[in-house]
Amino acid sequence: MEKKVPMRQCVGCRTMRPKRELVRVVRSPEGEVSVDLTGKKSGRGAYVCPEAGCLKKAVKSRALGRAFGVEVPEDIYDTLRAQLESRSKSQSGAQQ
């Protein structure tokens, strides 16, 4: 019997993808928004594809803020951008 793969929707492009392929952003019960690299922090989660285009769409449409019901600080978007850059560099380095 095959194990079920959990699927989540990207807040930028709105496509369903396996949870492990996405970057999780979480709002803690105290209202603090942070990037969750482990996927295990408690709180409300929203997911973004690890692509600059999806993050750009999510920022423009304020999708993360709507998902959490709070204003998302700019440094969270900066952290996400840095995470996407490091991820793309590590993937391109592995392919060469």
PALOPA-924579 format. One line per 4 residues: number of its first residue (from 1); their letters; for each residue x, y, z of N, C-alpha, C, O. Coordinates in nm, 3 decimals. Layout:
<nodes>
NUM) A) X Y Z X Y Z X Y Z X Y Z  ...
</nodes>
This chain:
<nodes>
1) MEKK) 0.084 -0.119 0.000 0.000 0.000 0.000 0.088 0.125 0.000 0.181 0.136 0.080  0.059 0.218 -0.090 0.140 0.339 -0.101 0.107 0.437 0.010 -0.008 0.450 0.052  0.210 0.505 0.057 0.191 0.606 0.160 0.137 0.734 0.094 0.184 0.774 -0.012  0.039 0.796 0.157 -0.021 0.918 0.104 0.075 1.036 0.120 0.133 1.055 0.227
5) VPMR) 0.092 1.114 0.013 0.180 1.230 0.016 0.096 1.354 0.051 0.002 1.386 -0.021  0.131 1.423 0.162 0.052 1.542 0.197 0.074 1.654 0.095 0.188 1.685 0.059  -0.035 1.713 0.048 -0.031 1.820 -0.052 -0.071 1.952 0.014 -0.157 1.955 0.102  -0.008 2.061 -0.031 -0.040 2.195 0.017 -0.047 2.289 -0.103 0.010 2.262 -0.208
9) QCVG) -0.119 2.401 -0.086 -0.135 2.498 -0.193 -0.041 2.617 -0.173 -0.034 2.673 -0.064  0.030 2.653 -0.279 0.116 2.770 -0.275 0.029 2.895 -0.272 -0.066 2.906 -0.349  0.060 2.990 -0.183 -0.019 3.113 -0.174 0.010 3.208 -0.290 -0.066 3.301 -0.314  0.120 3.184 -0.362 0.155 3.269 -0.476 0.085 3.226 -0.604 0.006 3.301 -0.660
13) CRTM) 0.116 3.103 -0.649 0.062 3.055 -0.777 -0.065 2.972 -0.761 -0.128 2.938 -0.861  -0.102 2.939 -0.639 -0.224 2.865 -0.607 -0.226 2.721 -0.659 -0.334 2.664 -0.675  -0.111 2.662 -0.687 -0.108 2.523 -0.732 -0.080 2.430 -0.615 -0.011 2.468 -0.519  -0.133 2.310 -0.623 -0.112 2.209 -0.520 0.018 2.135 -0.549 0.041 2.089 -0.661
17) RPKR) 0.102 2.126 -0.447 0.230 2.055 -0.461 0.255 1.975 -0.334 0.196 2.004 -0.230  0.342 1.874 -0.341 0.377 1.801 -0.218 0.435 1.895 -0.113 0.514 1.984 -0.145  0.395 1.875 0.010 0.433 1.962 0.121 0.584 1.981 0.132 0.630 2.091 0.161  0.661 1.876 0.108 0.807 1.882 0.120 0.873 1.973 0.017 0.985 2.018 0.038
21) ELVR) 0.806 2.000 -0.096 0.863 2.085 -0.200 0.844 2.234 -0.170 0.906 2.318 -0.235  0.760 2.265 -0.073 0.726 2.405 -0.045 0.799 2.458 0.078 0.847 2.382 0.162  0.807 2.591 0.086 0.867 2.658 0.202 0.750 2.702 0.292 0.656 2.766 0.245  0.758 2.669 0.421 0.650 2.702 0.514 0.681 2.831 0.588 0.793 2.853 0.636
25) VVRS) 0.580 2.915 0.596 0.585 3.036 0.678 0.478 3.016 0.785 0.368 2.972 0.755  0.511 3.048 0.909 0.419 3.019 1.019 0.392 3.143 1.104 0.481 3.225 1.127  0.268 3.155 1.151 0.233 3.257 1.251 0.211 3.183 1.382 0.123 3.098 1.394  0.294 3.216 1.480 0.286 3.149 1.610 0.159 3.192 1.683 0.096 3.291 1.647
29) PEGE) 0.121 3.116 1.787 0.004 3.156 1.866 0.017 3.297 1.926 -0.084 3.361 1.957  0.142 3.346 1.942 0.164 3.481 1.995 0.150 3.587 1.885 0.152 3.706 1.915  0.136 3.545 1.760 0.119 3.640 1.650 0.248 3.672 1.575 0.247 3.757 1.486  0.358 3.606 1.610 0.486 3.631 1.545 0.496 3.549 1.416 0.471 3.429 1.417
33) VSVD) 0.533 3.615 1.306 0.546 3.547 1.177 0.693 3.515 1.153 0.780 3.601 1.171  0.722 3.390 1.111 0.859 3.350 1.083 0.862 3.242 0.976 0.762 3.178 0.947  0.981 3.224 0.917 1.001 3.118 0.818 1.031 2.990 0.895 1.116 2.989 0.983  0.959 2.883 0.861 0.974 2.755 0.930 1.044 2.656 0.839 0.980 2.591 0.756
37) LTGK) 1.175 2.643 0.855 1.252 2.553 0.769 1.234 2.407 0.807 1.255 2.318 0.724  1.196 2.380 0.933 1.178 2.241 0.977 1.038 2.189 0.943 1.019 2.069 0.928  0.940 2.280 0.931 0.803 2.238 0.905 0.733 2.186 1.030 0.627 2.125 1.020  0.791 2.210 1.147 0.736 2.155 1.270 0.695 2.260 1.374 0.643 2.223 1.479
41) KSGR) 0.717 2.389 1.347 0.679 2.491 1.445 0.528 2.492 1.462 0.453 2.465 1.368  0.484 2.522 1.584 0.341 2.527 1.608 0.286 2.661 1.560 0.353 2.764 1.566  0.164 2.657 1.512 0.098 2.777 1.464 0.036 2.756 1.328 0.038 2.646 1.273  -0.019 2.862 1.273 -0.085 2.857 1.143 0.021 2.866 1.033 0.104 2.957 1.035
45) GAYV) 0.018 2.775 0.939 0.117 2.772 0.832 0.060 2.814 0.698 -0.058 2.794 0.671  0.145 2.872 0.616 0.113 2.902 0.477 0.236 2.860 0.396 0.348 2.864 0.447  0.215 2.821 0.274 0.324 2.763 0.195 0.348 2.842 0.067 0.255 2.895 0.007  0.476 2.849 0.028 0.517 2.918 -0.095 0.610 2.826 -0.172 0.696 2.761 -0.114
49) CPEA) 0.592 2.821 -0.305 0.684 2.744 -0.390 0.823 2.804 -0.378 0.837 2.925 -0.357  0.927 2.723 -0.391 1.064 2.775 -0.381 1.110 2.841 -0.510 1.220 2.814 -0.559  1.025 2.927 -0.566 1.057 2.999 -0.689 1.030 3.148 -0.668 0.934 3.186 -0.603  1.118 3.231 -0.725 1.107 3.376 -0.707 0.974 3.429 -0.760 0.917 3.521 -0.700
53) GCLK) 0.924 3.374 -0.870 0.798 3.421 -0.928 0.680 3.402 -0.834 0.594 3.490 -0.823  0.676 3.289 -0.766 0.566 3.263 -0.672 0.574 3.357 -0.553 0.472 3.407 -0.506  0.695 3.380 -0.503 0.711 3.472 -0.390 0.670 3.612 -0.430 0.605 3.683 -0.353  0.707 3.652 -0.551 0.672 3.786 -0.601 0.519 3.801 -0.607 0.465 3.905 -0.568
57) KAVK) 0.450 3.699 -0.656 0.302 3.702 -0.662 0.242 3.709 -0.522 0.147 3.783 -0.499  0.299 3.631 -0.429 0.248 3.630 -0.292 0.265 3.767 -0.225 0.177 3.812 -0.152  0.379 3.833 -0.251 0.404 3.966 -0.195 0.307 4.066 -0.254 0.247 4.146 -0.182  0.292 4.063 -0.388 0.207 4.160 -0.457 0.061 4.149 -0.413 -0.007 4.250 -0.394
61) SRAL) 0.013 4.026 -0.398 -0.128 4.006 -0.361 -0.150 4.006 -0.209 -0.263 3.992 -0.163  -0.041 4.022 -0.132 -0.047 4.020 0.015 -0.109 3.890 0.066 -0.183 3.890 0.165  -0.079 3.780 -0.002 -0.139 3.651 0.028 -0.102 3.600 0.168 -0.186 3.543 0.238  0.023 3.620 0.209 0.063 3.573 0.342 -0.009 3.650 0.452 -0.053 3.592 0.551
65) GRAF) -0.021 3.780 0.434 -0.093 3.862 0.532 -0.238 3.819 0.545 -0.293 3.814 0.656  -0.302 3.788 0.432 -0.441 3.742 0.434 -0.452 3.605 0.501 -0.545 3.580 0.577  -0.357 3.517 0.472 -0.360 3.383 0.530 -0.348 3.388 0.682 -0.409 3.307 0.753  -0.270 3.483 0.732 -0.246 3.491 0.877 -0.335 3.593 0.948 -0.349 3.588 1.070
69) GVEV) -0.396 3.683 0.874 -0.478 3.786 0.937 -0.398 3.893 1.007 -0.451 3.967 1.090  -0.268 3.903 0.973 -0.181 4.006 1.031 -0.093 4.063 0.920 -0.080 4.003 0.813  -0.033 4.178 0.945 0.063 4.237 0.851 0.195 4.160 0.863 0.248 4.142 0.972  0.246 4.115 0.749 0.371 4.038 0.749 0.488 4.136 0.736 0.492 4.214 0.641
73) PEDI) 0.583 4.132 0.831 0.698 4.224 0.825 0.784 4.200 0.701 0.794 4.088 0.652  0.846 4.306 0.651 0.929 4.299 0.530 1.047 4.205 0.550 1.092 4.142 0.454  1.100 4.195 0.673 1.215 4.107 0.694 1.182 3.959 0.672 1.271 3.880 0.642  1.055 3.923 0.686 1.013 3.785 0.655 1.028 3.760 0.505 1.076 3.654 0.463
77) YDTL) 0.986 3.858 0.424 1.002 3.844 0.279 1.150 3.839 0.241 1.188 3.765 0.151  1.232 3.919 0.310 1.377 3.916 0.284 1.436 3.779 0.317 1.519 3.727 0.243  1.392 3.721 0.428 1.438 3.588 0.468 1.396 3.484 0.364 1.474 3.396 0.328  1.273 3.496 0.316 1.226 3.403 0.213 1.307 3.415 0.085 1.344 3.315 0.023
81) RAQL) 1.335 3.540 0.044 1.415 3.561 -0.077 1.554 3.499 -0.062 1.603 3.433 -0.154  1.616 3.519 0.053 1.748 3.462 0.079 1.741 3.309 0.077 1.831 3.243 0.024  1.636 3.254 0.135 1.618 3.108 0.137 1.604 3.054 -0.005 1.662 2.950 -0.038  1.529 3.123 -0.090 1.510 3.079 -0.228 1.640 3.087 -0.306 1.669 2.998 -0.386
85) ESRS) 1.717 3.192 -0.284 1.846 3.206 -0.352 1.942 3.094 -0.313 2.007 3.035 -0.399  1.951 3.066 -0.183 2.042 2.961 -0.138 1.997 2.824 -0.188 2.079 2.738 -0.219  1.867 2.804 -0.195 1.814 2.677 -0.244 1.844 2.659 -0.392 1.884 2.550 -0.435  1.826 2.765 -0.472 1.852 2.755 -0.615 2.002 2.737 -0.643 2.039 2.666 -0.737
89) KSQS) 2.088 2.801 -0.561 2.233 2.784 -0.578 2.274 2.641 -0.544 2.357 2.583 -0.614  2.218 2.585 -0.438 2.255 2.449 -0.399 2.205 2.347 -0.501 2.271 2.246 -0.525  2.090 2.373 -0.562 2.038 2.281 -0.664 2.118 2.291 -0.793 2.146 2.188 -0.855  2.157 2.412 -0.834 2.236 2.426 -0.956 2.376 2.370 -0.936 2.436 2.318 -1.030
93) GAQQ) 2.429 2.380 -0.815 2.560 2.323 -0.785 2.556 2.171 -0.786 2.654 2.106 -0.825  2.445 2.114 -0.745 2.432 1.968 -0.742 2.415 1.911 -0.883 2.452 1.797 -0.908  2.361 1.991 -0.975 2.337 1.944 -1.111 2.462 1.946 -1.196 2.470 1.873 -1.295  2.561 2.027 -1.160 2.682 2.039 -1.243 2.777 1.926 -1.222 2.883 1.923 -1.285
</nodes>
